[in-house]
Amino acid sequence: MKIENKKIAKSKSSVAWLTRQAHDPYVERARKEGYPARAVYKLAEINDKFRFLRNGQVVIDLGAAPGSWSQYISREFPKTQVIAMDLLPMKSIDRVDFYQGDFTTDEALEWLNEKIGDINVDAVLSDMAPNTTGHQKTDHLRQMTLLEYAWDFARTILKPGGVFVAKSFTGGTTNELLSDIKKHFEKVAHIKPAASRKDSVEMFIIGLGFKKE
C-alpha cells in the first residue's frame, strides 16, 4: 500500500496501524460482509453469548458511527427499532433512525421522545470511546466518564428486564459505579470479545435484567 500523505508516511505508528489493518481478518471479513467497521463482530459475539437481542425490541446505539452495530441489528433483527446517536456523521442505514449530536442534551432527548414517546427501551448499547492520549490513567478516566454518561442515560429509559452493554477499559469501573450498576441488574458480567485486538485495553460491561428503583 502506497501512502500518499507524507505526514502519515513518516509516522511509524500510522504505518503500523495501516499494516495491522491490512492483515486483520476481522477487517477483511467486515469488508466482505458489507459492514463499515470490524466492531460489528464484538457485538455479534456478545449477543451470541448472552442472547439479549431479538426481533421487536427498541434498541438505542450510543456512539454509533460509523454504524456497524446498528447495521448488524437491522440486518439480523429487521423488526427491531434501532435508534443511533453520535457526535459524528453516519451513513443512512435501513430501518435505523439517526441523531447526530450530543445525546445528553435537551434537544437530543426531545428528538428521542418524538421517536419512541413514552415507550421504555429494551437495550442501551454504547461503544463510545474517547480520543486516547496514550497516558493510561487519563484515557481510563475519560472512558469511565463516557461510561457514566451512558449509564445515567440508560437508567432513565430502560424498561424492566432491559439490557445495558457499554465499553469499559481494563481495570474496570470505579467501585461506586460498578456497585450502582449491579444494584440495578439481575446479572452483571464483563467480557473482552475475541474481535477486540489483543493489545487493546477495551472490554465491555453487560447488565442483564434491569430493575427499576
C-alpha positions in Angstrom: 0.0 0.0 0.0 1.5 3.3 -1.0 0.9 6.1 1.4 0.4 9.4 -0.4 0.1 11.6 2.6 3.8 12.4 3.5 3.0 13.3 7.1 1.3 10.0 7.6 4.0 8.1 5.7 6.6 9.5 8.2 4.6 8.3 11.2 5.7 4.9 12.4 2.6 4.5 14.4 0.4 5.3 11.4 2.3 2.8 9.2 2.0 0.2 11.9 -1.8 0.8 12.1 -2.2 0.6 8.4 -0.2 -2.7 8.3 -2.2 -4.1 11.1 -5.4 -3.2 9.3 -4.3 -4.8 6.1 -3.6 -8.1 7.9 -6.6 -8.1 10.3 -9.0 -10.9 9.4 -11.9 -9.0 11.0 -11.3 -6.0 8.8 -11.3 -8.2 5.7 -14.5 -10.0 6.9 -16.3 -6.8 7.6 -15.4 -5.5 4.1 -16.7 -8.7 2.5 -19.9 -8.7 4.5 -20.6 -5.0 3.9 -20.0 -3.6 7.4 -18.2 -0.2 7.8 -16.0 -1.4 10.7 -14.7 -4.6 12.4 -16.5 -3.6 15.6 -19.6 -5.4 14.4 -18.1 -8.7 15.5 -17.7 -7.5 19.1 -21.5 -7.0 19.4 -22.2 -10.3 17.5 -20.0 -12.2 19.9 -21.5 -10.5 23.0 -25.0 -11.3 21.7 -24.1 -14.9 20.9 -23.0 -15.3 24.5 -25.8 -13.5 26.3 -28.7 -13.7 23.7 -30.3 -10.3 24.6 -31.2 -9.1 21.1 -34.4 -10.3 19.4 -37.0 -9.1 16.9 -39.5 -6.4 18.0 -37.3 -4.6 20.5 -36.4 -0.9 20.8 -32.6 -0.5 20.9 -30.5 2.6 21.3 -27.0 2.6 20.0 -24.8 5.3 21.5 -21.5 6.2 19.8 -23.0 4.5 16.7 -20.8 5.9 13.9 -19.7 4.5 11.5 -22.7 2.3 12.0 -21.6 -1.4 12.3 -23.6 -2.2 15.4 -26.8 -0.5 14.1 -26.4 -2.2 10.8 -25.9 -5.6 12.4 -29.1 -5.2 14.5 -31.1 -4.0 11.4 -29.9 -7.0 9.4 -30.3 -9.7 12.0 -33.5 -8.4 13.7 -35.4 -6.5 11.0 -38.5 -5.9 13.2 -36.4 -4.1 15.9 -36.5 -0.3 16.1 -32.9 0.9 16.1 -32.1 4.5 17.2 -28.5 5.5 16.7 -26.8 8.6 18.2 -23.3 10.0 17.7 -21.5 13.3 17.5 -20.0 12.1 14.2 -22.0 11.7 10.9 -23.2 8.3 9.9 -24.4 7.0 6.5 -28.1 6.1 6.3 -28.9 2.5 7.3 -32.2 0.8 6.5 -34.6 0.8 9.5 -32.3 2.9 11.6 -33.1 6.4 12.9 -30.0 8.5 13.4 -29.4 11.6 15.6 -26.2 13.5 15.1 -25.3 15.4 18.2 -24.7 15.1 22.0 -27.2 12.5 23.4 -27.1 14.2 26.8 -28.7 17.5 25.5 -32.3 18.5 25.9 -32.5 18.7 22.1 -31.4 15.1 21.8 -33.9 13.9 24.4 -36.7 15.8 22.7 -35.8 14.1 19.4 -35.7 10.7 21.1 -39.1 11.3 22.7 -40.6 12.0 19.3 -39.3 8.7 18.1 -40.4 6.5 21.0 -42.8 8.5 23.0 -43.4 7.0 26.5 -42.0 3.6 25.4 -39.1 2.5 27.5 -36.4 0.8 25.6 -35.2 -2.9 25.7 -31.5 -2.2 25.4 -29.0 0.6 25.5 -25.7 -0.2 23.8 -22.6 2.0 24.0 -19.4 1.6 22.0 -18.4 5.2 22.8 -14.7 5.8 23.3 -12.6 8.9 23.9 -9.8 10.2 21.8 -6.9 8.4 23.6 -3.8 10.3 24.7 -1.5 7.3 25.3 -1.5 8.1 29.0 -3.2 5.1 30.6 -4.7 6.9 33.7 -6.0 9.8 31.6 -7.5 7.5 29.0 -9.1 5.3 31.6 -10.7 8.3 33.4 -12.1 9.6 30.1 -13.6 6.2 29.3 -15.1 6.0 32.7 -16.7 9.4 32.2 -18.3 8.2 29.0 -19.5 5.0 30.7 -21.1 7.1 33.5 -22.9 9.2 30.9 -24.2 6.1 29.1 -25.3 4.6 32.4 -27.1 7.8 33.6 -28.9 7.8 30.3 -29.8 4.1 30.3 -31.2 4.0 33.8 -33.8 6.6 32.9 -35.2 4.9 29.8 -34.7 1.1 30.2 -37.7 -1.0 30.7 -37.8 -3.6 33.5 -35.8 -6.6 32.3 -33.8 -4.4 29.9 -30.1 -4.7 28.9 -27.1 -2.4 29.2 -23.9 -3.0 27.2 -21.1 -0.5 27.3 -17.4 -0.2 26.6 -15.1 0.0 29.5 -11.3 -0.3 29.8 -9.1 -2.9 31.5 -9.2 -2.1 35.2 -13.0 -1.9 35.1 -15.3 0.7 36.5 -14.9 2.6 39.7 -16.2 0.6 42.7 -19.0 3.1 43.2 -20.2 3.0 39.6 -20.0 -0.8 39.4 -21.9 -1.1 42.7 -24.6 1.1 41.3 -24.9 -0.9 38.1 -25.0 -4.2 39.9 -27.8 -2.9 42.2 -30.0 -2.3 39.1 -29.5 -5.6 37.3 -30.1 -9.2 38.0 -26.8 -10.1 36.4 -23.7 -8.1 35.6 -20.7 -9.5 33.6 -17.6 -8.4 31.9 -16.3 -9.7 28.5 -13.4 -9.0 26.1 -14.6 -10.2 22.8 -12.2 -12.1 20.5 -12.7 -9.4 18.0 -11.1 -6.9 20.3 -7.4 -6.6 19.5 -5.1 -8.5 21.8 -3.2 -5.3 22.7 -6.4 -3.3 23.3 -7.4 -2.4 26.8 -11.1 -2.3 25.9 -13.7 -4.6 27.5 -17.4 -4.5 27.9 -19.7 -4.5 30.8 -23.1 -6.2 30.4 -26.1 -5.6 32.7 -29.0 -8.1 32.2 -32.4 -7.8 33.7 -32.8 -4.2 34.6 -34.6 -3.5 37.9 -36.5 -0.2 38.2 -35.9 1.6 41.5 
